[in-house]
Amino acid sequence: MKRELDALITQMHSAGIPYADAMRQFKKRYILEVLAQHKGNQCKAAVELGMHRNTLSRTLAELDMNTAQIRSGMRRPVMSERPMMGQQRPGIGQRPRLPIPANSRTA
């Protein structure tokens, strides 16, 4: 990993990327990764990052990171868009019918 980081730093320096821009991009990517690990939960991400939740919120604003977009990108899709494993979805207002095993039926 150290070699990869060294190569990236060399590449960014030779491309003429200023230090401030490099740090900004690193912060954005690192924070985004931690937020993804915590499914957009800023409180949990802030604890892992070792900062207060308000500091994380302020940092996200300084980095022009849209928190609503981050959260919405990590939400589960609505039921109608989720894949079903070989089953049909019940219609609106209908309850799903679960199969009853033959040995559990009463006479």
Secondary structure, DSSP 8 states (H G I E B T S, - for coil): -HHHHHHHHHHHHHTT--HHHHHHHHHHHHHHHHHHHTTT-HHHHHHHHTS-HHHHHHHHHHTT--HHHHHHHTS---GGGS--SS-----TT--------GGG---
